[in-house]
Amino acid sequence: MIRPYGPLLAAVAAASCTPQVRDVTYFEANPEVTAKVVADCAAGAHRGEECANARAAASSLRRDQRMDAYKKNF
């Protein structure tokens, strides 16, 4: 007997194993993780939306560091 819901269960199981994409705010709050993901993306070991989010967070963190340095001089 063929079960009609078999392919559906397989699709749900596969989707549940896929980790959720971390957003920019996660990476901004975790600079160590951000640096690792950006490095992995540059090496080709990591791809996708997380790479864009990690690069955006890294840029934001650098901007914040520059602003902090600027404020200290005034």
Secondary structure by P-SEA (a helix, b strand, c coil): ccccaaaaaaaaaaaaaccccccaaaaaacaaaaaaaaaaaaacccccaaaaaaaaaaaaaaaaaaaaaaaaac
